[in-house]
């Protein structure tokens, strides 16, 4: 433990001595403090706060990801190249303790800078604003829905031959990807029903159609004995204060035209959780956990690659991680009939799967919408990104480090 703490202390001193920590802190304070005067919102307090969260706090987080990844990637590689790593390891300091100590030091710097940015944001917003749990309807899984739709397609004589002869796994993947956008139509005087995990105190609808046009809404919401008239002519997304009495919600369309929406996207029951201050704290913890994962990856690359190559691989990983979902989503040949394209898509999907924990874990979208950053998901992300992943990557880096040491002898 003493050796581990020594590594943490030495790495912190190195980050302070190189002025990297100071520059990050100054940049974060300057950007967060100046942001409100640099942009113009929609004139509402909610709109200004949403911009502040996405681009002020989000900008600081993006800066930390890039800066700490670069610093962590070069840390071990630089010491190896300068022949200083051998001196550290003979003190003695275990290789795992060495890598974990560097991870902790970088995460401490990131946590401090991020905390300052959160404090500046907290001074500009109402910390008492409530956040809400978001409950989606209980529906079959996308895989179950894909299997059901696949059987329907095969039974339909109008299904194209290309679909019939395509690999089942490819068609199922396409159907699963589209399940989230499946539309449900509620005809005039018809009633739609859904079940939720629990009742709430508000309902959020987005009534839409295939052309994403706004529609007039007129109907009745019911939950148990509670009922509420719904009327809307101006907004695309409508929030109805409505305290349900049961976990079942129904909507009767009393308008003059049918309404369309996607149940997986466009209907949610909201239940009040706690204040924005607690939500910001949970979001902060998640962001720090993501930084720990990024730093651990950087140190692994630095343990097995030279500094220029490690930096190149680290930043290519970031770029590919950001681009992969768009490439997969916009690929024109959905049935993947070309072998070369199938190989490329498999690689792209693999890159997206590997980098998804970093991109998908960001809680800023939920924070900006006053949606609760769920404590259960926070606990899972902290366990995975702040504990398990750094430990596993440190063990792998420690196993690869001696090989690189031998290369330098």
C-alpha positions in Angstrom: 0.0 0.0 0.0 2.8 2.4 0.8 4.4 1.8 -2.6 1.0 2.4 -4.3 0.5 5.7 -2.5 4.0 6.7 -3.4 3.2 6.1 -7.1 0.0 8.2 -6.7 2.0 11.0 -5.0 4.8 11.0 -7.6 2.4 11.0 -10.5 0.4 13.9 -9.0 3.6 15.9 -8.5 4.5 15.2 -12.1 1.1 16.4 -13.3 1.4 19.6 -11.2 5.1 20.2 -12.1 4.4 19.9 -15.8 1.5 22.4 -15.3 -0.9 20.0 -17.0 -3.2 20.0 -14.0 -3.1 23.8 -13.7 -3.8 24.3 -17.4 -6.7 22.0 -17.3 -8.1 23.8 -14.3 -7.7 27.2 -15.8 -9.2 26.1 -19.1 -12.2 24.6 -17.3 -12.8 27.6 -15.2 -12.5 30.0 -18.1 -14.8 28.0 -20.4 -17.4 27.4 -17.8 -17.5 30.9 -16.5 -17.5 32.6 -19.9 -19.9 30.2 -21.6 -23.2 32.1 -20.8 -21.9 35.3 -22.4 -20.8 33.4 -25.5 -24.1 31.9 -26.6 -27.7 32.9 -27.0 -30.4 30.5 -25.9 -34.1 30.4 -26.7 -34.9 33.0 -24.0 -36.1 30.6 -21.4 -34.4 29.5 -18.1 -34.8 25.8 -19.0 -33.2 26.4 -22.5 -30.3 28.3 -21.0 -29.7 25.5 -18.5 -29.8 22.8 -21.1 -27.2 24.6 -23.2 -25.1 25.1 -20.1 -25.1 21.4 -19.2 -24.5 20.1 -22.7 -21.8 22.5 -23.9 -20.3 24.1 -20.7 -20.0 21.0 -18.5 -19.9 18.7 -21.6 -17.1 20.8 -23.0 -15.0 20.5 -19.9 -15.7 16.7 -19.8 -14.6 16.4 -23.5 -11.4 18.4 -22.7 -10.6 16.1 -19.8 -11.2 12.9 -21.9 -8.7 14.1 -24.6 -6.1 15.6 -22.2 -6.1 12.8 -19.6 -6.1 10.1 -22.3 -3.0 11.8 -24.0 -1.3 12.2 -20.6 -2.0 8.7 -19.4 -1.0 7.2 -22.8 2.4 8.9 -22.7 3.1 8.4 -19.0 4.4 4.8 -19.1 5.7 5.0 -22.6 7.8 8.1 -21.8 9.3 6.5 -18.7 10.1 3.4 -20.7 11.8 5.4 -23.5 13.8 7.4 -20.9 14.9 4.2 -19.1 13.4 5.6 -15.8 10.8 2.8 -15.4 13.4 0.3 -14.5 14.5 2.4 -11.5 10.9 2.7 -10.3 10.3 -1.1 -10.5 13.3 -2.0 -8.4 12.3 0.0 -5.4 10.3 -2.4 -5.3 7.0 -1.4 -6.8 4.7 -4.0 -8.3 3.7 -3.4 -12.0 0.0 -3.6 -11.1 0.4 -1.1 -8.3 2.4 1.2 -10.7 -0.3 1.3 -13.3 -3.2 1.6 -10.8 -1.3 4.4 -9.0 -1.0 6.3 -12.3 -4.7 5.7 -13.0 -5.7 7.1 -9.5 -3.5 10.2 -9.9 -5.0 11.1 -13.3 -8.5 10.4 -12.1 -7.9 12.7 -9.1 -6.9 15.5 -11.3 -9.9 15.0 -13.6 -12.3 14.7 -10.6 -11.0 18.0 -9.1 -11.3 19.9 -12.4 -14.8 18.4 -13.0 -15.9 19.3 -9.5 -14.9 22.9 -10.1 -16.9 23.0 -13.3 -19.9 21.5 -11.6 -19.6 24.1 -8.8 -19.7 26.9 -11.3 -22.7 25.4 -13.0 -24.4 24.8 -9.7 -24.1 28.5 -8.9 -26.1 29.4 -12.0 -29.0 27.0 -11.7 -31.8 26.3 -9.3 -30.6 23.2 -7.4 -34.0 22.6 -6.0 -35.5 21.9 -9.4 -37.0 18.4 -9.2 -35.8 15.5 -11.4 -38.0 12.6 -12.4 -37.7 8.9 -13.0 -38.6 8.0 -16.6 -40.7 4.8 -17.0 -41.2 3.3 -20.4 -44.0 0.9 -21.3 -43.5 -2.7 -20.5 -43.1 -4.2 -24.0 -41.7 -7.4 -25.5 -37.9 -7.1 -26.0 -36.6 -6.0 -29.4 -35.3 -9.5 -30.0 -38.8 -11.0 -29.4 -40.4 -8.4 -31.6 -37.8 -9.1 -34.3 -38.5 -12.9 -34.2 -42.3 -12.3 -34.5 -41.9 -9.9 -37.4 -39.5 -12.3 -39.1 -42.2 -15.0 -39.1 -44.7 -12.5 -40.5 -42.3 -11.6 -43.3 -41.7 -15.2 -44.3 -45.4 -15.9 -44.3 -46.1 -12.9 -46.5 -46.1 -13.8 -50.3 -45.1 -10.1 -51.1 -41.9 -10.3 -49.2 -38.9 -9.8 -51.7 -36.8 -12.8 -52.5 -33.7 -10.9 -51.3 -35.1 -10.8 -47.8 -36.2 -14.5 -47.9 -32.7 -15.6 -49.0 -30.8 -13.3 -46.7 -29.1 -14.8 -43.6 -31.7 -14.9 -40.8 -29.2 -13.2 -38.4 -28.9 -10.2 -40.7 -32.7 -9.8 -41.1 -33.2 -10.2 -37.3 -30.6 -7.5 -36.6 -32.4 -5.1 -39.0 -35.7 -5.8 -37.4 -34.4 -5.4 -33.9 -32.8 -2.1 -34.9 -36.1 -0.8 -36.2 -38.2 -2.1 -33.3 -37.6 1.1 -31.4 -39.1 3.1 -34.3 -42.2 0.9 -34.8 -45.3 3.1 -35.0 -48.6 2.5 -33.3 -51.8 4.1 -34.6 -54.7 5.1 -32.4 -57.7 5.6 -34.6 -60.5 8.1 -33.8 -62.5 6.8 -30.8 -60.1 4.0 -30.3 -58.3 3.3 -27.0 -54.6 2.3 -26.5 -53.4 0.7 -23.3 -49.9 0.2 -21.8 -48.5 -1.2 -18.5 -45.7 0.4 -16.6 -43.5 -0.7 -13.7 -45.2 1.8 -11.4 -47.6 4.8 -11.6 -46.3 8.3 -11.9 -47.3 11.9 -11.5 -46.9 13.1 -15.2 -47.2 11.6 -18.7 -45.0 12.7 -21.6 -46.2 12.1 -25.1 -44.7 12.9 -28.5 -47.5 12.4 -31.1 -46.0 12.2 -34.5 -46.3 10.6 -37.9 -44.0 9.3 -40.7 -43.3 12.9 -41.8 -42.5 14.1 -38.2 -45.4 16.6 -38.4 -47.1 18.0 -35.4 -50.7 16.9 -34.9 -53.7 18.2 -32.9 -54.3 16.0 -29.9 -57.6 15.6 -28.1 -58.4 12.7 -25.8 -58.7 11.3 -22.3 -55.9 9.7 -20.2 -57.0 7.1 -17.6 -55.1 5.3 -14.8 -57.4 3.4 -12.5 -60.2 5.7 -11.4 -58.2 8.8 -12.3 -58.9 10.5 -15.6 -57.7 13.7 -17.4 -58.6 15.4 -20.6 -55.7 16.0 -23.0 -55.8 18.8 -25.5 -52.9 20.2 -27.5 -52.5 22.2 -30.7 -49.0 23.7 -30.6 -46.3 21.5 -29.2 -44.6 18.4 -30.6 -43.8 17.1 -27.2 -46.5 17.4 -24.6 -46.1 17.0 -20.8 -49.3 16.3 -18.9 -49.3 16.5 -15.1 -51.3 13.4 -14.2 -51.1 11.4 -11.0 -52.0 7.8 -11.9 -53.6 5.4 -9.5 -52.3 2.2 -11.1 -49.5 0.9 -13.3 -51.9 0.7 -16.4 -52.3 3.8 -18.5 -54.9 4.2 -21.3 -55.5 6.9 -23.9 -58.7 7.4 -25.8 -58.4 9.4 -29.0 -61.4 11.7 -29.3 -59.9 13.8 -32.0 -60.9 14.0 -35.7 -57.9 12.1 -37.0 -55.8 9.1 -36.1 -52.7 9.7 -34.0 -49.3 7.9 -34.5 -46.4 7.5 -32.1 -43.7 5.1 -31.3 -44.3 3.4 -27.9 -40.6 2.8 -27.2 -39.7 6.4 -27.9 -42.8 8.6 -27.6 -44.6 7.7 -24.4 -43.2 7.8 -20.8 -44.6 8.0 -17.3 -42.7 10.4 -15.1 -42.3 10.0 -11.3 -40.7 12.7 -9.1 -37.4 11.6 -7.7 -35.3 14.2 -5.9 -33.7 17.6 -6.6 -31.3 18.7 -9.3 -28.5 19.0 -6.8 -28.5 15.2 -6.2 -28.9 14.5 -9.9 -25.8 16.6 -10.6 -23.9 14.7 -8.0 -24.8 11.4 -9.5 -23.9 12.7 -13.0 -20.6 13.8 -11.6 -19.8 10.4 -10.2 -20.6 8.8 -13.5 -18.4 11.2 -15.4 -15.5 10.5 -13.1 -16.0 6.8 -13.6 -15.9 7.2 -17.3 -12.6 9.2 -17.0 -11.2 6.3 -15.0 -12.0 3.9 -17.9 -10.4 6.2 -20.4 -7.3 6.7 -18.4 -6.9 3.0 -17.8 -7.2 2.3 -21.5 -4.5 5.0 -22.1 -2.1 3.4 -19.6 -2.6 0.0 -21.2 -1.7 1.3 -24.6 1.3 3.1 -23.1 2.4 -0.2 -21.5 2.6 -2.1 -24.7 3.3 0.5 -27.4 5.7 3.2 -28.0 4.5 6.7 -27.1 3.8 7.9 -30.7 2.0 4.7 -31.6 0.1 4.6 -28.3 -1.1 8.2 -28.8 -2.1 7.5 -32.4 -4.1 4.3 -31.4 -5.7 6.2 -28.5 -7.1 9.0 -30.6 -8.0 6.8 -33.5 -10.0 4.7 -31.0 -11.9 7.9 -29.9 -12.6 8.9 -33.5 -13.7 5.5 -34.5 -15.9 5.2 -31.4 -17.7 8.4 -32.3 -18.1 7.5 -36.0 -19.0 3.8 -35.7 -22.7 4.2 -34.8 -23.3 6.6 -37.7 -21.5 4.3 -40.2 -23.5 1.3 -39.1 -26.8 3.2 -39.1 -26.3 4.8 -42.5 -24.9 1.9 -44.4 -26.9 1.7 -47.6 -26.9 -2.1 -48.3 -29.0 -3.2 -45.3 -28.9 -6.9 -46.3 -25.0 -6.8 -46.5 -24.7 -8.7 -49.8 -21.1 -7.8 -50.3 -18.4 -9.9 -48.5 -15.9 -7.0 -48.1 -18.7 -4.8 -46.7 -19.7 -7.5 -44.3 -16.2 -7.7 -43.0 -15.9 -3.9 -42.6 -19.3 -3.7 -40.9 -18.2 -6.5 -38.5 -15.1 -4.5 -37.6 -17.1 -1.3 -37.2 -19.7 -3.0 -35.0 -16.9 -4.4 -32.8 -15.3 -1.0 -32.5 -18.7 0.5 -31.5 -19.3 -2.3 -28.9 -15.8 -1.7 -27.4 -16.2 2.1 -27.2 -19.9 2.1 -26.3 -19.3 2.2 -22.5 -17.6 5.6 -22.9 -20.2 7.2 -25.2 -23.3 5.6 -23.8 -22.5 6.3 -20.1 -22.7 10.1 -20.4 -25.5 11.3 -18.1 -25.6 14.9 -19.5 -28.7 14.2 -21.7 -30.7 13.0 -18.7 -29.3 15.8 -16.6 -30.4 18.5 -19.1 -33.9 17.0 -19.4 -34.3 16.8 -15.6 -34.5 13.0 -15.9 -33.1 11.1 -13.0 -29.7 9.6 -13.4 -30.7 6.4 -11.8 -28.8 5.4 -8.6 -28.8 1.7 -9.8 -27.2 2.6 -13.1 -24.7 4.8 -11.3 -23.7 2.0 -9.0 -23.3 -0.4 -12.0 -21.2 2.1 -13.9 -19.0 2.9 -10.9 -18.4 -0.8 -10.3 -17.6 -1.5 -14.0 -15.7 1.6 -15.0 -14.1 2.8 -11.7 -13.2 -0.6 -10.2 -13.4 -3.7 -12.5 -12.2 -2.2 -15.8 -9.1 -0.4 -14.4 -8.1 -3.5 -12.4 -8.4 -5.8 -15.4 -6.6 -3.3 -17.7 -3.9 -2.8 -15.1 -3.4 -6.6 -14.9 -3.2 -6.9 -18.7 -0.8 -3.9 -18.8 1.4 -5.4 -16.1 1.6 -8.7 -18.1 2.7 -6.8 -21.3 5.0 -4.4 -19.6 8.0 -6.8 -19.1 8.0 -7.6 -22.8 8.4 -4.0 -23.7 11.1 -3.6 -21.0 13.0 -6.5 -22.6 12.8 -4.7 -26.0 14.7 -1.7 -24.5 17.5 -3.6 -23.0 
